[in-house]
Amino acid sequence: MIAAQARFAKQSYAESTFTDTLATMDRRFDVAALGEAMVEFNQTQPGQPQYLQGFGGDTSNAVIAAARAGARTTYLTRLGQDPFGDALVALWAREGVDTSGIECDAQASTGIYFVTHGAQGHEFSYLRAGSAASRMTPQWLPRALVRASRILHVSGISLAISPGARDTAFEAMAEARHAGTLVSFDSNLRLKLWPLGEARAAITRAIGLSDLFLPSVDDVAALTGQGDPDAIIDWSHSLGAKQVVLKLGGAGAVASDGDRRERIAGLRVDVVDATGAGDCFCGNLLARLCAGDSLFDAARYANAAAAVSVQGYGAVAPLPRPGPVRALP
């Protein structure tokens, strides 16, 4: 009993430290995200060769979602020196996302992916091997932008696209911790990108470096075989995550600060395309935390934002601004 009381006291202190740190931080940016942005071709008619061109990349989606929710944001990545890279830079400029952490590579291309839709939902196919983003290294890392941000957001895909990108992501997390920048980590497991054992080792390490862990129930089930939400929350805290918000897809989410847990019910909407819904959730959650919401209020808002986002095609186009989110019953 004494050990349990000490554990919960420590976690409650961690929650207080997290929110107090955000409230007192005087930084140029609220959210910096690191990873790979891509050009998206989304199939609008199942079984037909008609694709809607858009944009994607999990951490890019999240940072745009945060910007639309009112956060001051910056994105850290490398792009090909090509028309797709130019289009992504123009997208971030339109969205108010700072692009001073972008480097263009004349020797590599911008990544592309395709989304198809069928009875099992949406499926991704990638053309990203050797992309400019996969060539990032710790020496390239724009450290000043990490230090200038209240939260650094990275993902399992940031770790998966290459060994160099993985080293860069871990270096960014270390730089954040040294600077007092909080670390947010979305597991976003993609087994097409790396073997399960390698993914498990890297993601487990990243969880231990995170102040806020944002897994999906499917990711953790694949990593551990565990599908029970409470057991997943316990596992996440045991690895060092101070706060956890478990995404349950259409069933909602579970938020935990280590002491209190709250189940947030899913919202009934007509789903058109779930591409990027989890990224939408993450970006809106981070924006609302930076705006001063509690973890639980921020998770409720993010849940509503994700419900709005699945009503349109693509990862970026349906990302909502606050009006439609607050209007959702």
Rosetta blueprint (number, residue, H / E / L):
1 M L
2 I H
3 A H
4 A H
5 Q H
6 A H
7 R H
8 F H
9 A H
10 K H
11 Q H
12 S H
13 Y H
14 A H
15 E H
16 S H
17 T H
18 F H
19 T H
20 D H
21 T H
22 L H
23 A H
24 T H
25 M L
26 D L
27 R L
28 R L
29 F E
30 D E
31 V E
32 A E
33 A E
34 L E
35 G L
36 E L
37 A L
38 M E
39 V E
40 E E
41 F E
42 N E
43 Q E
44 T L
45 Q L
46 P L
47 G L
48 Q L
49 P L
50 Q L
51 Y E
52 L E
53 Q E
54 G E
55 F E
56 G E
57 G L
58 D H
59 T H
60 S H
61 N H
62 A H
63 V H
64 I H
65 A H
66 A H
67 A H
68 R H
69 A L
70 G L
71 A L
72 R L
73 T E
74 T E
75 Y E
76 L E
77 T E
78 R E
79 L E
80 G E
81 Q L
82 D L
83 P H
84 F H
85 G H
86 D H
87 A H
88 L H
89 V H
90 A H
91 L H
92 W H
93 A H
94 R H
95 E H
96 G L
97 V E
98 D E
99 T L
100 S L
101 G L
102 I E
103 E E
104 C E
105 D E
106 A L
107 Q L
108 A L
109 S L
110 T L
111 G E
112 I E
113 Y E
114 F E
115 V E
116 T E
117 H E
118 G E
119 A L
120 Q L
121 G E
122 H E
123 E E
124 F E
125 S E
126 Y E
127 L E
128 R L
129 A L
130 G L
131 S L
132 A L
133 A H
134 S H
135 R H
136 M L
137 T L
138 P L
139 Q L
140 W L
141 L L
142 P L
143 R H
144 A H
145 L H
146 V H
147 R H
148 A L
149 S E
150 R E
151 I E
152 L E
153 H E
154 V E
155 S E
156 G H
157 I H
158 S H
159 L H
160 A H
161 I L
162 S L
163 P H
164 G H
165 A H
166 R H
167 D H
168 T H
169 A H
170 F H
171 E H
172 A H
173 M H
174 A H
175 E H
176 A H
177 R H
178 H H
179 A H
180 G L
181 T L
182 L E
183 V E
184 S E
185 F E
186 D E
187 S L
188 N L
189 L L
190 R L
191 L L
192 K L
193 L L
194 W L
195 P L
196 L H
197 G H
198 E H
199 A H
200 R H
201 A H
202 A H
203 I H
204 T H
205 R H
206 A H
207 I H
208 G H
209 L L
210 S L
211 D L
212 L E
213 F E
214 L E
215 P L
216 S E
217 V H
218 D H
219 D H
220 V H
221 A H
222 A H
223 L H
224 T H
225 G L
226 Q L
227 G L
228 D L
229 P H
230 D H
231 A H
232 I H
233 I H
234 D H
235 W H
236 S H
237 H H
238 S H
239 L L
240 G L
241 A L
242 K L
243 Q E
244 V E
245 V E
246 L E
247 K E
248 L L
249 G H
250 G H
251 A H
252 G E
253 A E
254 V E
255 A E
256 S E
257 D L
258 G L
259 D L
260 R L
261 R E
262 E E
263 R E
264 I E
265 A E
266 G L
267 L L
268 R L
269 V L
270 D L
271 V L
272 V L
273 D L
274 A L
275 T L
276 G L
277 A H
278 G H
279 D H
280 C H
281 F H
282 C H
283 G H
284 N H
285 L H
286 L H
287 A H
288 R H
289 L H
290 C H
291 A L
292 G L
293 D L
294 S L
295 L H
296 F H
297 D H
298 A H
299 A H
300 R H
301 Y H
302 A H
303 N H
304 A H
305 A H
306 A H
307 A H
308 V H
309 S H
310 V L
311 Q L
312 G L
313 Y L
314 G L
315 A L
316 V L
317 A L
318 P L
319 L L
320 P L
321 R L
322 P H
323 G H
324 P H
325 V H
326 R H
327 A H
328 L L
329 P L
